[in-house]
Amino acid sequence: MPAARPAHFSVLAACLTLATTAAWAQTSTLPITQEQRRVADQVASAGVPLSELAPNAPDQHTVQPGDTLWDISGLFLKSPWRWPELWGMNREQIRNPHLIYPGQVLLLVKVDGHARLQLAQGRSGSGAGDTVKLRPQMRVSATDTSPIAAIPLHLIQPFLTDAIVFDTDVLATAPRVVATQEGRVLVGRGELAYARGDFGNGTDFRVFRTARTLRDPTTREILGYEAPYVGTAELVRTGENRTGADGKPEIVPATVQIRLAKQEVGVGDRLAPAPQRNLERYVPHAPDKPMAGQIAAIYGDALNAGQNQIVALNRGRRDGMERGHVLALWRDGETAVDKTQQKAQVIKLPDERHGVLFVFEVYERVSYALIISVNEPVKPGDRFTQP
C-alpha cells in the first residue's frame, strides 16, 4: 500500500490552488473557467512522477534575480517544459504568474511517488518536520516588484521590434521612399524623406525594408512575407500632382519625417501601418497534439543557426501552433555502408534528436522560435516535432 499522506498535505495542495487562483484573479480581467479550476486542482494534487525529476534536484531553491521559470524547472526536472505539472498550476492561470519573485524560497515536496514545488511564504523553525503555510497575501517591496520571466526575454526582445510577417505582400503596393533630404543615401531620426503612394487617412507609419518571401521547404508554398523593421515616420505634408511653370505635369512627393530609426532609412524602404505586438508572458508547454514541421528560414543573413538564435517554422496558427510551444529538433540520420555482409549495402542511420525550440511568435502560416539548446548547426529544412 502507498504511504499515508501527511495530514497537512491536502491543506497545502488546497492552499496552493487558492493562492494561485486569488493572485491570478487579481491581476487579470479574464474569468477563471470551471475547467481551468478542475485542471489546476487535479495537477496540484498529482504533481510529476519522481522518475521525471532531475538526478540532482535540490530540496529547495531560493529564487535569484535573473532566474526564469525555465531555469528553475531545469533544476528540478529532466524536461523543463513539464513545469506546470510540477508547480500544480495550469497554463491559463500561469499566463499571469504574479507569485514567483526573487528572494522567495521554493520547496520540493515528495509524496506517494510524486513531486510538487511549494512556495514557502512563511516558515517557522528549521526541522525536517516543519509545516509550510501557503496563503494569498499582499507583497510590498522597494526592490522586488517584477515576477520572474518564463524564459530569458532579452534573447527575443530585440526581435519583437525588428521584424514582422505579413500574410500577403502588402508592402509591394505600400507607399515607398523615393528620395531623401539633400540627396543623402540614408537619413536618420528627425530628418526628412520623400515618399509616393496611397497614404489613406493615416499620418503615422512604420518603415520596413523590402520583404523577404518565406516558403515551405518542401511544398514551396508561400508562408508569409518577413519585413525587417527600420523605424517610424510621420506624414508632415501630402504630395500632389500639379502643373509646372513650363506648363508640363509635375509630381511632388509627400514629405515624411523620421521619428525613430533602428536603422537609417533609404530609398526603396516601404511605409505601412502594422499591428501592435501582444507582449503577453510566454509560458513553455508541450503541444497538446502531435506536431511536426520544418525550419523554413534562419532569421538574419546566416546560413546556419546555433543556440540562442531565431528560426522561422513552417507551421502557424492554422496548424495549432501556440506561443510557448516547446519542440524537439531532429537531425537526419546519415548514410552509411554496411560492409559486414558479402555484398556491401547502403543504409540510413536513425534520425537523432539534438535540440529544443521555444516558440514565441505565431502568425497564420509561420512561427518564430528561439533555439534553447542544440548539438549541431541548424539549417533550413531540418525537422521538428513535439518533445
Secondary structure as UniProt FT lines:
FT   HELIX           7..27
FT   HELIX           34..46
FT   STRAND          48..49
FT   HELIX           50..52
FT   TURN            55..56
FT   STRAND          60..62
FT   TURN            65..66
FT   HELIX           69..76
FT   HELIX           80..82
FT   HELIX           83..87
FT   HELIX           91..94
FT   TURN            98..99
FT   TURN            102..103
FT   STRAND          105..111
FT   TURN            112..113
FT   STRAND          114..120
FT   TURN            128..129
FT   HELIX           153..155
FT   HELIX           157..162
FT   STRAND          163..166
FT   HELIX           170..173
FT   STRAND          176..180
FT   HELIX           181..183
FT   STRAND          186..187
FT   TURN            189..190
FT   STRAND          192..196
FT   TURN            200..201
FT   STRAND          204..208
FT   STRAND          212..215
FT   TURN            217..219
FT   STRAND          222..237
FT   STRAND          240..243
FT   TURN            245..246
FT   STRAND          249..252
FT   STRAND          254..261
FT   STRAND          265..266
FT   TURN            267..268
FT   STRAND          270..272
FT   STRAND          292..298
FT   TURN            307..308
FT   STRAND          310..313
FT   HELIX           317..319
FT   TURN            323..324
FT   STRAND          325..331
FT   STRAND          335..338
FT   STRAND          345..348
FT   STRAND          352..362
FT   STRAND          367..374
FT   TURN            380..381
FT   STRAND          383..385
//
